Amino acid sequence: MAEKLLQVSGVSKHFGGFTALAGVSLDIAQGERFGLIGPNGSGKTTLINCISGLLRNESGKIVFAQKEISGLAAYQRTRLGIARSFQVPRPFTTMSVLENLLVPSAYVLHLKDSEGETMAMEILKSMGLADKAQVRASQLSQVELRKLELARAMAAKPRLLISDEAMAGLAGNEVDEVLEILFELNAKGITIIMIEHIMQAVMRFSQRVVCLDAGKIICEGTPASIVENPDVQKAYLGA
């Protein structure tokens, strides 16, 4: 059995009187394709914000690569090997596509310009963006921005990539393009957590899926079992 890369144990988070996470626990194995689903307000974003360090959990602990990271800042977690994309792409719009990748490679990996550029071009090639290297990020299409967001995350050379709605707003063929990229990254050994509202994409990609509702895990299993689970149907449809 593959080693556990990420362990979330009893994690809770509140915003005032609102409970966003209520003792969530889950393990993710090295190299796993893991889907995280749930209706709006279920706690998905709060959970990945706690994992990536944008938020601090109030109780419980988070262990990554056998290291307790609950007290670490986001940049420290990035340097350990956790990277994420965001629902809304956040490129440096006045910079070129290539320059957008040189920032994390220099900041996180401390690479020299020549080393960083070589690595960045390899990443852009894998994303199908090599021909856009000198184009300003503000001139990219929606699907190209989504690919750039993933490329920026990969520039930190993570062991764990959190893909936060990387396919939102894309057409069917564009969803396929992004899925292909994620499959290829996973084939290279990258563990991936996918948060996505496009259920067909989550089910095609994931080996295991967890469904959150009201800050709690209501079920966990294979994509096939999740689709048939009455608790999931109730959470999404209110049935």
Sequence and secondary structure as in RCSB ss.txt:
>XXXX:A:sequence
MAEKLLQVSGVSKHFGGFTALAGVSLDIAQGERFGLIGPNGSGKTTLINCISGLLRNESGKIVFAQKEISGLAAY
QRTRLGIARSFQVPRPFTTMSVLENLLVPSAYVLHLKDSEGETMAMEILKSMGLADKAQVRASQLSQVELRKLEL
ARAMAAKPRLLISDEAMAGLAGNEVDEVLEILFELNAKGITIIMIEHIMQAVMRFSQRVVCLDAGKIICEGTPAS
IVENPDVQKAYLGA
>XXXX:A:secstr
   EEEEEEEEEEEETTEEEEEEEEEEEETT EEEEE  TTSSHHHHHHHHHTSS  SEEEEEETTEE TTS HH
HHHHHTEEE  SS    TTSBHHHHHHHHHHHHH   HHHHHHHHHHHHHHTT GGGTTSBGGG  HHHHHHHHH
HHHHTT  SEEEEESTTTT  HHHHHHHHHHHHHHHHTT EEEEE S HHHHHHH SEEEEEETTEEEEEE HHH
HHH HHHHHHHH  
